[in-house]
Amino acid sequence: MSDKLRIGIIGCGGIATGKHLPSLAAFKKDVELAAFCDIIEERALKARDEYGNAGAKVYKDYKKLLEDKSLDVVHVLTPNRSHADITIDSLETGKHVMCEKPMAKNAVDARRMVEAAKKSGKKLTVGYQHRHKPEAGYLKSIVERGDLGEIYYAKSWAIRRRGTPNWGVFLNEYEQGGGPLIDIGTHSLDLTLFLMNNYKPKMVVGTKYKKLLNPDCANPWGPWDEKQHTLEDAAFGFIVMENGATVTLEATWCINTSEPIQEGSCALHGTKAGAQCKNNQVSINKDEFGRLVNIQPDLKVGGVAFYDGNSESAPITEARRWIEAIKNNTDPLVLPEQACVVSEILEAIYTSSASGQPVMF
């Protein structure tokens, strides 16, 4: 492996140009963006022209890209349905893989990906960038120090009042596998389980709803063809872990509420104290000297007058840590086994909603 990691991008749509490519471009001394693939060739050409290094190649067939033995890493940024097959093929050809969230469309595919990573000896991670926020790092530190005690109840939120994505394949059940639960609820559940360090579910009960008509005057991205939108607009899960802890999950694109909550929000309730990361604001609640207190830590870097210091966005931090994990041969922050459990729980919520019965693990 040369000093620079040679990276291939498979899928050059919105998540590539909005997150991965700008983030990787910040590390030109460490990486070369050497290959771009998309079934719509114009998108790959545009991404190459904006972000590619000299001589970067363009493909329409990802298997042709994988034939390039000079590539060290592949980012899989396609619709959910193809995550597993492309990731497994990439691992089997000797590439490390960053797969965008969710890990897969279903739990079987997620488990296939875990096994392929183990067999190949290559690194596999999943793009849960909310773990890389400073808020998440702070909460993880106080949990590991024991400040909260035993966390026996947690809440995960991803609640949009109106925010149904009507472009690309977001409304295509075949390509995506679901609506807000698998799209944004996955972020909040991943962060919650990560902070709890609890990946052993025992039972899941779930419900999902498709109740609201097309809010053509309120959706920020405009109307859609209702015949094309067969997915849920809201889903809810009740998750009991093997150790008795309970997690509730609320995920919506579209619901009548006056209190939307951004994805990547959660609350932790422990025997010593509680904490939450809600709309990117952290607060700690506990008792101190016989009084109940709430603490809001200042997580900004810097603080000197006229100087705010340097800070990274979560996608930039995600890219940096991924590069460092490969170069230093360390584990990525998001392990495939962890992401697989998230996919298993999401599928259990959908299954429970369809059957009306709890799903036992």
Contacts in CASP RR format, 6 or more apart in sequence:
PFRMAT RR
TARGET T0000
AUTHOR 0000-0000-0000
METHOD contacts of the structure
MODEL  1
MSDKLRIGIIGCGGIATGKHLPSLAAFKKDVELAAFCDIIEERALKARDE
YGNAGAKVYKDYKKLLEDKSLDVVHVLTPNRSHADITIDSLETGKHVMCE
KPMAKNAVDARRMVEAAKKSGKKLTVGYQHRHKPEAGYLKSIVERGDLGE
IYYAKSWAIRRRGTPNWGVFLNEYEQGGGPLIDIGTHSLDLTLFLMNNYK
PKMVVGTKYKKLLNPDCANPWGPWDEKQHTLEDAAFGFIVMENGATVTLE
ATWCINTSEPIQEGSCALHGTKAGAQCKNNQVSINKDEFGRLVNIQPDLK
VGGVAFYDGNSESAPITEARRWIEAIKNNTDPLVLPEQACVVSEILEAIY
TSSASGQPVMF
1 72 0 8 1.000
4 29 0 8 1.000
4 30 0 8 1.000
4 31 0 8 1.000
4 32 0 8 1.000
5 30 0 8 1.000
5 31 0 8 1.000
5 32 0 8 1.000
5 72 0 8 1.000
5 73 0 8 1.000
5 323 0 8 1.000
5 326 0 8 1.000
5 327 0 8 1.000
6 31 0 8 1.000
6 32 0 8 1.000
6 34 0 8 1.000
6 35 0 8 1.000
6 70 0 8 1.000
6 71 0 8 1.000
6 72 0 8 1.000
6 73 0 8 1.000
7 24 0 8 1.000
7 31 0 8 1.000
7 32 0 8 1.000
7 33 0 8 1.000
7 34 0 8 1.000
7 35 0 8 1.000
7 71 0 8 1.000
7 72 0 8 1.000
7 73 0 8 1.000
7 74 0 8 1.000
7 75 0 8 1.000
8 33 0 8 1.000
8 34 0 8 1.000
8 35 0 8 1.000
8 36 0 8 1.000
8 37 0 8 1.000
8 65 0 8 1.000
8 71 0 8 1.000
8 73 0 8 1.000
8 74 0 8 1.000
8 75 0 8 1.000
9 16 0 8 1.000
9 20 0 8 1.000
9 21 0 8 1.000
9 33 0 8 1.000
9 35 0 8 1.000
9 36 0 8 1.000
9 37 0 8 1.000
9 47 0 8 1.000
9 74 0 8 1.000
9 75 0 8 1.000
9 77 0 8 1.000
10 37 0 8 1.000
10 38 0 8 1.000
10 62 0 8 1.000
10 65 0 8 1.000
10 74 0 8 1.000
10 75 0 8 1.000
10 76 0 8 1.000
10 77 0 8 1.000
10 78 0 8 1.000
10 86 0 8 1.000
10 90 0 8 1.000
11 37 0 8 1.000
11 38 0 8 1.000
11 43 0 8 1.000
11 44 0 8 1.000
11 76 0 8 1.000
11 77 0 8 1.000
11 78 0 8 1.000
12 36 0 8 1.000
12 37 0 8 1.000
12 38 0 8 1.000
12 40 0 8 1.000
12 43 0 8 1.000
12 44 0 8 1.000
12 46 0 8 1.000
12 47 0 8 1.000
12 77 0 8 1.000
13 38 0 8 1.000
13 43 0 8 1.000
13 47 0 8 1.000
13 77 0 8 1.000
15 77 0 8 1.000
15 100 0 8 1.000
16 47 0 8 1.000
16 75 0 8 1.000
16 77 0 8 1.000
17 47 0 8 1.000
17 50 0 8 1.000
19 129 0 8 1.000
19 315 0 8 1.000
20 75 0 8 1.000
20 77 0 8 1.000
20 98 0 8 1.000
20 100 0 8 1.000
20 315 0 8 1.000
20 319 0 8 1.000
21 33 0 8 1.000
21 47 0 8 1.000
21 50 0 8 1.000
21 51 0 8 1.000
22 51 0 8 1.000
22 315 0 8 1.000
23 313 0 8 1.000
23 315 0 8 1.000
23 316 0 8 1.000
23 318 0 8 1.000
23 319 0 8 1.000
24 31 0 8 1.000
24 33 0 8 1.000
24 51 0 8 1.000
24 75 0 8 1.000
24 319 0 8 1.000
25 33 0 8 1.000
25 51 0 8 1.000
26 316 0 8 1.000
26 319 0 8 1.000
26 320 0 8 1.000
27 319 0 8 1.000
27 320 0 8 1.000
27 323 0 8 1.000
30 323 0 8 1.000
30 327 0 8 1.000
31 73 0 8 1.000
31 323 0 8 1.000
32 52 0 8 1.000
32 53 0 8 1.000
32 56 0 8 1.000
33 48 0 8 1.000
33 51 0 8 1.000
33 52 0 8 1.000
33 53 0 8 1.000
33 56 0 8 1.000
34 52 0 8 1.000
34 53 0 8 1.000
34 55 0 8 1.000
34 56 0 8 1.000
34 57 0 8 1.000
34 68 0 8 1.000
34 70 0 8 1.000
34 71 0 8 1.000
35 56 0 8 1.000
35 57 0 8 1.000
35 58 0 8 1.000
35 59 0 8 1.000
35 65 0 8 1.000
35 68 0 8 1.000
35 71 0 8 1.000
36 44 0 8 1.000
36 45 0 8 1.000
36 47 0 8 1.000
36 48 0 8 1.000
36 52 0 8 1.000
36 56 0 8 1.000
36 57 0 8 1.000
36 58 0 8 1.000
36 59 0 8 1.000
37 44 0 8 1.000
37 58 0 8 1.000
37 59 0 8 1.000
37 60 0 8 1.000
37 61 0 8 1.000
37 62 0 8 1.000
37 64 0 8 1.000
37 65 0 8 1.000
38 44 0 8 1.000
38 47 0 8 1.000
38 60 0 8 1.000
39 60 0 8 1.000
41 58 0 8 1.000
41 60 0 8 1.000
44 58 0 8 1.000
44 59 0 8 1.000
44 60 0 8 1.000
45 58 0 8 1.000
48 56 0 8 1.000
48 57 0 8 1.000
48 58 0 8 1.000
57 65 0 8 1.000
57 68 0 8 1.000
59 65 0 8 1.000
62 86 0 8 1.000
62 89 0 8 1.000
63 89 0 8 1.000
65 71 0 8 1.000
65 74 0 8 1.000
66 74 0 8 1.000
66 89 0 8 1.000
66 90 0 8 1.000
66 93 0 8 1.000
66 95 0 8 1.000
67 93 0 8 1.000
69 93 0 8 1.000
71 95 0 8 1.000
72 95 0 8 1.000
72 96 0 8 1.000
72 326 0 8 1.000
73 95 0 8 1.000
73 96 0 8 1.000
73 97 0 8 1.000
73 98 0 8 1.000
73 326 0 8 1.000
74 86 0 8 1.000
74 90 0 8 1.000
74 95 0 8 1.000
74 96 0 8 1.000
74 97 0 8 1.000
74 98 0 8 1.000
75 97 0 8 1.000
75 98 0 8 1.000
75 99 0 8 1.000
75 100 0 8 1.000
76 82 0 8 1.000
76 83 0 8 1.000
76 86 0 8 1.000
76 87 0 8 1.000
76 90 0 8 1.000
76 97 0 8 1.000
76 98 0 8 1.000
76 99 0 8 1.000
76 100 0 8 1.000
77 100 0 8 1.000
78 86 0 8 1.000
78 100 0 8 1.000
79 169 0 8 1.000
79 172 0 8 1.000
79 175 0 8 1.000
79 176 0 8 1.000
80 102 0 8 1.000
80 104 0 8 1.000
80 105 0 8 1.000
80 175 0 8 1.000
80 176 0 8 1.000
80 177 0 8 1.000
80 182 0 8 1.000
81 105 0 8 1.000
81 174 0 8 1.000
81 175 0 8 1.000
81 176 0 8 1.000
81 177 0 8 1.000
83 99 0 8 1.000
83 100 0 8 1.000
83 102 0 8 1.000
83 103 0 8 1.000
83 104 0 8 1.000
83 105 0 8 1.000
83 109 0 8 1.000
83 113 0 8 1.000
84 104 0 8 1.000
84 105 0 8 1.000
84 109 0 8 1.000
84 110 0 8 1.000
84 112 0 8 1.000
84 113 0 8 1.000
87 97 0 8 1.000
87 99 0 8 1.000
87 113 0 8 1.000
87 116 0 8 1.000
87 124 0 8 1.000
88 112 0 8 1.000
88 113 0 8 1.000
88 116 0 8 1.000
90 97 0 8 1.000
91 97 0 8 1.000
91 116 0 8 1.000
91 117 0 8 1.000
91 119 0 8 1.000
91 120 0 8 1.000
91 121 0 8 1.000
91 122 0 8 1.000
91 124 0 8 1.000
92 116 0 8 1.000
92 120 0 8 1.000
94 120 0 8 1.000
94 122 0 8 1.000
95 122 0 8 1.000
96 122 0 8 1.000
96 123 0 8 1.000
96 124 0 8 1.000
96 326 0 8 1.000
97 117 0 8 1.000
97 122 0 8 1.000
97 123 0 8 1.000
97 124 0 8 1.000
97 125 0 8 1.000
98 125 0 8 1.000
98 126 0 8 1.000
98 127 0 8 1.000
98 322 0 8 1.000
99 113 0 8 1.000
99 124 0 8 1.000
99 125 0 8 1.000
99 126 0 8 1.000
99 127 0 8 1.000
100 126 0 8 1.000
100 127 0 8 1.000
101 126 0 8 1.000
101 127 0 8 1.000
101 128 0 8 1.000
101 186 0 8 1.000
101 187 0 8 1.000
101 190 0 8 1.000
101 339 0 8 1.000
102 126 0 8 1.000
102 182 0 8 1.000
102 183 0 8 1.000
102 186 0 8 1.000
102 339 0 8 1.000
102 342 0 8 1.000
102 343 0 8 1.000
102 346 0 8 1.000
103 109 0 8 1.000
103 110 0 8 1.000
103 113 0 8 1.000
103 126 0 8 1.000
103 336 0 8 1.000
103 339 0 8 1.000
103 340 0 8 1.000
103 342 0 8 1.000
103 343 0 8 1.000
104 110 0 8 1.000
104 112 0 8 1.000
104 113 0 8 1.000
104 343 0 8 1.000
105 176 0 8 1.000
105 177 0 8 1.000
105 182 0 8 1.000
106 177 0 8 1.000
106 343 0 8 1.000
106 347 0 8 1.000
107 340 0 8 1.000
107 343 0 8 1.000
107 344 0 8 1.000
107 347 0 8 1.000
109 343 0 8 1.000
110 339 0 8 1.000
110 340 0 8 1.000
110 343 0 8 1.000
110 344 0 8 1.000
111 340 0 8 1.000
113 124 0 8 1.000
113 336 0 8 1.000
113 340 0 8 1.000
114 124 0 8 1.000
114 336 0 8 1.000
114 337 0 8 1.000
114 340 0 8 1.000
116 124 0 8 1.000
117 123 0 8 1.000
117 124 0 8 1.000
117 336 0 8 1.000
123 325 0 8 1.000
123 326 0 8 1.000
123 331 0 8 1.000
123 332 0 8 1.000
124 332 0 8 1.000
124 336 0 8 1.000
125 322 0 8 1.000
125 325 0 8 1.000
125 332 0 8 1.000
125 333 0 8 1.000
125 334 0 8 1.000
125 335 0 8 1.000
125 336 0 8 1.000
125 339 0 8 1.000
126 334 0 8 1.000
126 336 0 8 1.000
126 339 0 8 1.000
127 318 0 8 1.000
127 334 0 8 1.000
128 186 0 8 1.000
128 187 0 8 1.000
128 190 0 8 1.000
128 191 0 8 1.000
128 194 0 8 1.000
128 334 0 8 1.000
128 339 0 8 1.000
129 314 0 8 1.000
129 315 0 8 1.000
129 317 0 8 1.000
129 318 0 8 1.000
130 136 0 8 1.000
130 187 0 8 1.000
130 188 0 8 1.000
130 190 0 8 1.000
130 191 0 8 1.000
130 263 0 8 1.000
130 264 0 8 1.000
130 314 0 8 1.000
131 137 0 8 1.000
131 190 0 8 1.000
131 191 0 8 1.000
131 194 0 8 1.000
131 318 0 8 1.000
131 333 0 8 1.000
131 334 0 8 1.000
132 314 0 8 1.000
132 315 0 8 1.000
132 317 0 8 1.000
132 318 0 8 1.000
132 321 0 8 1.000
132 333 0 8 1.000
133 277 0 8 1.000
133 280 0 8 1.000
133 314 0 8 1.000
133 317 0 8 1.000
134 299 0 8 1.000
134 301 0 8 1.000
134 311 0 8 1.000
135 277 0 8 1.000
135 280 0 8 1.000
135 281 0 8 1.000
135 282 0 8 1.000
135 299 0 8 1.000
136 191 0 8 1.000
136 194 0 8 1.000
136 195 0 8 1.000
136 277 0 8 1.000
138 282 0 8 1.000
138 297 0 8 1.000
138 299 0 8 1.000
139 195 0 8 1.000
139 268 0 8 1.000
139 275 0 8 1.000
139 277 0 8 1.000
139 282 0 8 1.000
140 194 0 8 1.000
140 195 0 8 1.000
142 148 0 8 1.000
142 275 0 8 1.000
142 284 0 8 1.000
143 151 0 8 1.000
143 195 0 8 1.000
143 196 0 8 1.000
143 197 0 8 1.000
143 268 0 8 1.000
143 275 0 8 1.000
146 272 0 8 1.000
147 272 0 8 1.000
147 273 0 8 1.000
147 284 0 8 1.000
147 286 0 8 1.000
148 268 0 8 1.000
148 270 0 8 1.000
148 271 0 8 1.000
148 272 0 8 1.000
148 273 0 8 1.000
148 274 0 8 1.000
148 275 0 8 1.000
149 270 0 8 1.000
149 271 0 8 1.000
149 272 0 8 1.000
149 273 0 8 1.000
150 270 0 8 1.000
150 271 0 8 1.000
151 195 0 8 1.000
151 196 0 8 1.000
151 198 0 8 1.000
151 245 0 8 1.000
151 268 0 8 1.000
151 269 0 8 1.000
151 270 0 8 1.000
152 244 0 8 1.000
152 245 0 8 1.000
152 246 0 8 1.000
152 269 0 8 1.000
152 270 0 8 1.000
152 271 0 8 1.000
153 245 0 8 1.000
153 246 0 8 1.000
153 247 0 8 1.000
153 269 0 8 1.000
153 270 0 8 1.000
154 192 0 8 1.000
154 195 0 8 1.000
154 196 0 8 1.000
154 245 0 8 1.000
154 246 0 8 1.000
154 247 0 8 1.000
154 248 0 8 1.000
154 266 0 8 1.000
154 267 0 8 1.000
154 268 0 8 1.000
154 269 0 8 1.000
155 192 0 8 1.000
155 247 0 8 1.000
155 248 0 8 1.000
155 249 0 8 1.000
155 250 0 8 1.000
155 266 0 8 1.000
155 267 0 8 1.000
156 185 0 8 1.000
156 188 0 8 1.000
156 189 0 8 1.000
156 191 0 8 1.000
156 192 0 8 1.000
156 247 0 8 1.000
156 248 0 8 1.000
156 249 0 8 1.000
156 250 0 8 1.000
156 264 0 8 1.000
156 265 0 8 1.000
156 266 0 8 1.000
157 188 0 8 1.000
157 250 0 8 1.000
157 261 0 8 1.000
157 262 0 8 1.000
157 263 0 8 1.000
157 264 0 8 1.000
157 265 0 8 1.000
157 266 0 8 1.000
157 278 0 8 1.000
158 180 0 8 1.000
158 184 0 8 1.000
158 185 0 8 1.000
158 187 0 8 1.000
158 188 0 8 1.000
158 250 0 8 1.000
158 251 0 8 1.000
158 252 0 8 1.000
158 261 0 8 1.000
158 262 0 8 1.000
158 263 0 8 1.000
158 264 0 8 1.000
158 265 0 8 1.000
159 250 0 8 1.000
159 251 0 8 1.000
159 252 0 8 1.000
159 255 0 8 1.000
159 257 0 8 1.000
159 259 0 8 1.000
159 260 0 8 1.000
159 261 0 8 1.000
160 180 0 8 1.000
160 184 0 8 1.000
160 252 0 8 1.000
160 253 0 8 1.000
160 254 0 8 1.000
160 255 0 8 1.000
160 260 0 8 1.000
161 254 0 8 1.000
161 255 0 8 1.000
161 256 0 8 1.000
161 257 0 8 1.000
161 258 0 8 1.000
161 260 0 8 1.000
162 215 0 8 1.000
162 218 0 8 1.000
162 219 0 8 1.000
162 220 0 8 1.000
162 254 0 8 1.000
163 219 0 8 1.000
163 220 0 8 1.000
163 221 0 8 1.000
163 253 0 8 1.000
163 254 0 8 1.000
164 170 0 8 1.000
164 171 0 8 1.000
164 215 0 8 1.000
164 219 0 8 1.000
164 221 0 8 1.000
164 224 0 8 1.000
164 229 0 8 1.000
164 233 0 8 1.000
164 253 0 8 1.000
164 254 0 8 1.000
165 171 0 8 1.000
165 183 0 8 1.000
165 221 0 8 1.000
165 253 0 8 1.000
166 219 0 8 1.000
166 221 0 8 1.000
166 222 0 8 1.000
166 223 0 8 1.000
166 224 0 8 1.000
167 221 0 8 1.000
169 175 0 8 1.000
169 176 0 8 1.000
170 176 0 8 1.000
170 179 0 8 1.000
170 183 0 8 1.000
171 224 0 8 1.000
171 228 0 8 1.000
171 229 0 8 1.000
171 230 0 8 1.000
171 231 0 8 1.000
172 228 0 8 1.000
173 179 0 8 1.000
173 230 0 8 1.000
173 231 0 8 1.000
176 182 0 8 1.000
176 183 0 8 1.000
176 231 0 8 1.000
177 231 0 8 1.000
178 231 0 8 1.000
178 232 0 8 1.000
178 350 0 8 1.000
179 231 0 8 1.000
179 232 0 8 1.000
179 233 0 8 1.000
179 235 0 8 1.000
179 253 0 8 1.000
180 231 0 8 1.000
180 232 0 8 1.000
180 233 0 8 1.000
180 234 0 8 1.000
180 235 0 8 1.000
180 251 0 8 1.000
180 252 0 8 1.000
180 253 0 8 1.000
180 254 0 8 1.000
181 208 0 8 1.000
181 232 0 8 1.000
181 235 0 8 1.000
181 249 0 8 1.000
181 251 0 8 1.000
181 346 0 8 1.000
181 349 0 8 1.000
181 350 0 8 1.000
182 346 0 8 1.000
183 251 0 8 1.000
183 253 0 8 1.000
184 251 0 8 1.000
184 253 0 8 1.000
184 263 0 8 1.000
185 249 0 8 1.000
185 251 0 8 1.000
185 263 0 8 1.000
185 346 0 8 1.000
186 342 0 8 1.000
186 343 0 8 1.000
186 346 0 8 1.000
187 263 0 8 1.000
187 264 0 8 1.000
188 249 0 8 1.000
188 251 0 8 1.000
188 263 0 8 1.000
188 264 0 8 1.000
188 265 0 8 1.000
188 266 0 8 1.000
189 247 0 8 1.000
189 249 0 8 1.000
189 342 0 8 1.000
189 345 0 8 1.000
189 346 0 8 1.000
190 334 0 8 1.000
190 338 0 8 1.000
190 339 0 8 1.000
190 342 0 8 1.000
191 264 0 8 1.000
191 266 0 8 1.000
191 277 0 8 1.000
192 247 0 8 1.000
192 249 0 8 1.000
192 266 0 8 1.000
192 268 0 8 1.000
193 199 0 8 1.000
193 247 0 8 1.000
193 338 0 8 1.000
193 341 0 8 1.000
193 342 0 8 1.000
194 338 0 8 1.000
195 266 0 8 1.000
195 268 0 8 1.000
196 245 0 8 1.000
196 247 0 8 1.000
196 268 0 8 1.000
198 241 0 8 1.000
198 243 0 8 1.000
198 245 0 8 1.000
199 337 0 8 1.000
199 338 0 8 1.000
199 341 0 8 1.000
200 241 0 8 1.000
200 242 0 8 1.000
200 243 0 8 1.000
200 361 0 8 1.000
201 239 0 8 1.000
201 240 0 8 1.000
201 241 0 8 1.000
201 242 0 8 1.000
201 341 0 8 1.000
201 344 0 8 1.000
201 345 0 8 1.000
201 348 0 8 1.000
201 361 0 8 1.000
202 240 0 8 1.000
202 241 0 8 1.000
202 242 0 8 1.000
202 244 0 8 1.000
202 360 0 8 1.000
202 361 0 8 1.000
203 239 0 8 1.000
203 240 0 8 1.000
203 358 0 8 1.000
203 359 0 8 1.000
203 360 0 8 1.000
203 361 0 8 1.000
204 237 0 8 1.000
204 238 0 8 1.000
204 239 0 8 1.000
204 240 0 8 1.000
204 345 0 8 1.000
204 348 0 8 1.000
204 349 0 8 1.000
204 352 0 8 1.000
204 358 0 8 1.000
204 359 0 8 1.000
204 361 0 8 1.000
205 237 0 8 1.000
205 238 0 8 1.000
205 352 0 8 1.000
205 358 0 8 1.000
205 359 0 8 1.000
206 235 0 8 1.000
206 236 0 8 1.000
206 237 0 8 1.000
206 238 0 8 1.000
206 348 0 8 1.000
206 349 0 8 1.000
206 350 0 8 1.000
206 352 0 8 1.000
206 353 0 8 1.000
207 235 0 8 1.000
207 236 0 8 1.000
207 237 0 8 1.000
207 352 0 8 1.000
207 353 0 8 1.000
208 232 0 8 1.000
208 234 0 8 1.000
208 235 0 8 1.000
208 236 0 8 1.000
208 349 0 8 1.000
208 350 0 8 1.000
208 353 0 8 1.000
209 232 0 8 1.000
209 233 0 8 1.000
209 234 0 8 1.000
209 235 0 8 1.000
210 230 0 8 1.000
210 231 0 8 1.000
210 232 0 8 1.000
210 233 0 8 1.000
211 233 0 8 1.000
211 234 0 8 1.000
212 233 0 8 1.000
212 254 0 8 1.000
212 255 0 8 1.000
212 256 0 8 1.000
213 226 0 8 1.000
214 223 0 8 1.000
214 224 0 8 1.000
214 226 0 8 1.000
214 229 0 8 1.000
215 254 0 8 1.000
216 222 0 8 1.000
216 223 0 8 1.000
219 254 0 8 1.000
233 252 0 8 1.000
233 253 0 8 1.000
233 254 0 8 1.000
233 255 0 8 1.000
234 250 0 8 1.000
234 251 0 8 1.000
234 252 0 8 1.000
234 253 0 8 1.000
234 254 0 8 1.000
234 255 0 8 1.000
235 249 0 8 1.000
235 251 0 8 1.000
235 252 0 8 1.000
235 349 0 8 1.000
235 350 0 8 1.000
235 353 0 8 1.000
236 248 0 8 1.000
236 249 0 8 1.000
236 250 0 8 1.000
236 251 0 8 1.000
236 349 0 8 1.000
237 248 0 8 1.000
237 249 0 8 1.000
237 250 0 8 1.000
237 349 0 8 1.000
237 352 0 8 1.000
238 246 0 8 1.000
238 248 0 8 1.000
239 246 0 8 1.000
239 247 0 8 1.000
239 248 0 8 1.000
239 249 0 8 1.000
239 345 0 8 1.000
240 246 0 8 1.000
241 247 0 8 1.000
249 349 0 8 1.000
251 263 0 8 1.000
261 278 0 8 1.000
261 279 0 8 1.000
262 279 0 8 1.000
262 280 0 8 1.000
264 277 0 8 1.000
265 276 0 8 1.000
265 277 0 8 1.000
265 278 0 8 1.000
265 279 0 8 1.000
266 276 0 8 1.000
266 277 0 8 1.000
266 278 0 8 1.000
267 274 0 8 1.000
267 275 0 8 1.000
267 276 0 8 1.000
267 278 0 8 1.000
268 274 0 8 1.000
268 275 0 8 1.000
268 276 0 8 1.000
272 286 0 8 1.000
273 284 0 8 1.000
273 285 0 8 1.000
273 286 0 8 1.000
274 284 0 8 1.000
274 285 0 8 1.000
274 286 0 8 1.000
275 282 0 8 1.000
275 283 0 8 1.000
275 284 0 8 1.000
275 285 0 8 1.000
276 282 0 8 1.000
276 283 0 8 1.000
281 296 0 8 1.000
282 296 0 8 1.000
282 297 0 8 1.000
282 299 0 8 1.000
283 294 0 8 1.000
283 295 0 8 1.000
283 296 0 8 1.000
284 294 0 8 1.000
284 295 0 8 1.000
284 296 0 8 1.000
284 297 0 8 1.000
285 292 0 8 1.000
285 293 0 8 1.000
285 294 0 8 1.000
285 295 0 8 1.000
286 292 0 8 1.000
286 293 0 8 1.000
286 295 0 8 1.000
287 293 0 8 1.000
300 308 0 8 1.000
300 311 0 8 1.000
301 308 0 8 1.000
301 309 0 8 1.000
301 310 0 8 1.000
301 311 0 8 1.000
302 308 0 8 1.000
302 309 0 8 1.000
303 309 0 8 1.000
312 320 0 8 1.000
318 333 0 8 1.000
321 332 0 8 1.000
321 333 0 8 1.000
322 332 0 8 1.000
324 330 0 8 1.000
325 331 0 8 1.000
325 332 0 8 1.000
325 333 0 8 1.000
344 361 0 8 1.000
348 359 0 8 1.000
348 361 0 8 1.000
351 359 0 8 1.000
352 358 0 8 1.000
352 359 0 8 1.000
END
